[in-house]
Amino acid sequence: MKFYIASSFQNIEAVRKVAETLKRKGFTHTYDWTQNEKASTASDLKRIGLAEKEAVGEANFLVVLLPAGKGSHVELGLALAMDKPVFLYAPDHRLEDSSTFYHLTEVTLCKGTRQELIDTINRSFSR
């Protein structure tokens, strides 16, 4: 099973930890955007955007770590449009003030620890 993680630059360390844990469990990461520098040109934005779009398309599921930026929400929209399951990690987020898309049936809300997020993903794909 392949995954993609959407989040903001402020969550880089959390993204890396979740990705490493999922990879140790046998999942495949489609693209690690945390290796990129912040884009400074239109050409960089296009190159990174294309890579991220392809990675969401290749993934079997999307993980969104909140707080997330505008790019993450575009990736969420792509995953929903492609009928991919989404795991939304919102440990401290008040969902009453959130996006309507967080409440769709394709989205599994995960609160608590990152390990609980990993456990929820594992249970969803265990055979």
C-alpha positions in Angstrom: 0.0 0.0 0.0 1.2 3.4 -0.9 0.7 6.7 1.0 1.2 10.4 0.7 1.4 12.8 3.6 0.0 16.3 3.3 0.9 19.0 5.9 2.6 22.3 6.4 6.3 23.1 6.7 5.8 23.7 10.4 5.1 19.9 10.7 8.1 18.6 8.9 9.5 16.6 11.8 6.1 15.0 12.5 5.6 14.2 8.8 9.0 12.5 8.7 8.3 10.5 11.9 4.9 9.3 10.6 6.4 8.4 7.2 9.3 6.5 8.7 6.9 4.5 11.0 4.6 3.7 8.1 7.5 2.6 6.0 8.7 0.3 8.8 5.2 -1.2 8.7 5.6 -2.1 5.0 3.9 0.9 3.4 5.5 2.8 0.5 5.9 6.6 0.5 5.0 8.0 -2.9 6.8 11.4 -2.4 8.7 13.1 0.4 8.1 16.8 0.0 10.0 17.5 3.2 13.3 17.1 1.3 12.4 20.2 -0.8 13.5 23.7 0.0 10.8 26.3 0.0 10.0 27.1 -3.6 11.2 30.5 -4.7 10.3 30.6 -8.4 7.3 29.8 -10.6 9.4 27.0 -12.2 10.0 25.5 -8.7 6.4 25.7 -7.8 5.3 24.0 -11.0 7.9 21.2 -10.6 6.9 20.5 -7.0 3.2 20.8 -7.7 3.4 18.3 -10.5 5.4 15.9 -8.3 2.9 16.2 -5.5 -0.1 15.8 -7.8 1.4 12.6 -9.2 2.3 11.3 -5.7 -1.3 11.8 -4.5 -2.5 10.0 -7.7 -0.1 7.1 -7.1 -1.0 6.8 -3.4 -3.6 4.3 -2.1 -4.4 6.7 0.7 -3.7 10.2 2.0 -2.6 11.3 5.5 -3.2 14.9 6.4 -1.5 16.2 9.5 -3.1 19.3 10.9 -2.4 22.2 11.0 -2.1 22.1 7.3 -1.6 24.8 4.7 -3.4 25.6 1.4 -1.4 23.1 -0.6 -2.4 20.3 1.8 -6.0 21.2 1.3 -5.6 21.0 -2.5 -4.0 17.6 -2.0 -7.0 16.6 0.2 -9.3 17.7 -2.6 -7.3 15.7 -5.1 -7.5 12.6 -3.0 -11.3 13.0 -2.4 -11.9 13.5 -6.1 -9.9 10.3 -6.8 -12.0 8.4 -4.2 -9.0 7.7 -2.0 -9.3 7.2 1.8 -8.0 10.1 3.9 -6.7 9.9 7.4 -7.0 13.3 9.0 -4.8 13.7 12.1 -6.2 16.5 14.2 -4.9 16.1 17.8 -5.8 19.6 19.0 -8.1 20.8 16.2 -11.6 22.0 17.0 -13.6 20.4 14.2 -16.6 22.6 14.8 -14.7 25.4 13.1 -13.2 23.3 10.3 -13.7 22.5 6.6 -16.8 20.8 5.6 -14.6 18.3 3.7 -13.2 17.0 7.0 -16.6 15.5 7.7 -17.0 13.4 4.5 -17.3 9.6 4.8 -14.0 9.1 3.0 -12.2 10.9 5.8 -11.3 9.1 9.0 -10.6 11.5 11.8 -7.7 10.6 14.1 -7.2 12.3 17.4 -4.8 11.4 20.2 -1.2 10.3 19.6 0.6 9.8 16.3 0.9 6.1 17.3 -2.9 6.0 17.4 -3.0 7.4 13.9 -0.6 4.7 12.7 -2.7 2.0 14.5 -5.8 3.3 12.8 -4.1 3.2 9.4 -2.8 -0.3 10.1 -6.3 -1.6 11.1 -7.8 -0.1 8.0 -5.5 -2.1 5.7 -4.9 -5.3 7.7 -5.9 -8.4 5.9 
